[in-house]
Amino acid sequence: MPFYRDALVRLGSQKWFSDFTAAVLVPVDRTLYRVSGGRVSMLHLGRSEALPSLLLTTTGRRSGQPRTTPVLYITDEESGALFVIASNFGREHHPAWSANLLADPHAWIQLHDEHRAVIARPASEQDVERLWPRLLEIYPSWTSYRERTDRTFRGFFLDAA
């Protein structure tokens, strides 16, 4: 899997690939993850992960409808919580899922075949900076995303509900 991971990381730093991923691959990946019960994703095959991903379901702040998106995550060693970063591929606006979590922190995740309720806790800028090196270990392309925008990426801890 290292070759596949390396290819994802190399391509991920390219703006055209980020745009393609947001428009095409994210919806495809969401469907693959759901249909396979979390066994297949564009970011992993079974438990062999190129990049650690989960499905995050939030409640739309305007629609009130469930909204699901695949996101990369790490486990925070200090708290044991899962941690996600709202990079939105380095675009100028925050991803909708992060605004949804700010409006209603109750969410669901699917991690492989496990489904669980979580409560999102916004991370401080210090938390994001503390975890930034670990984030870059799994996906160095976040450096390119930061260079594309002036906004600060929101981070969230996902605690068991």
Buried (B, 14 or more C-beta within 10 A) or exposed (E): EEEBBEEBBEBBBEEEBBEBBBEEBBEEBBEBBBEBEBBBBBBBBEEEBBBBBBBBBBBBBEEEEEBBBBBBBBEBEEEEBBBBBBBBBBBEEBBBBBBBBBEBBEBBBBBBEEEBEBBBBBBEEEBBEBBBEEBEEBBEBBEBBBEBBEBEBBBBBBBEE
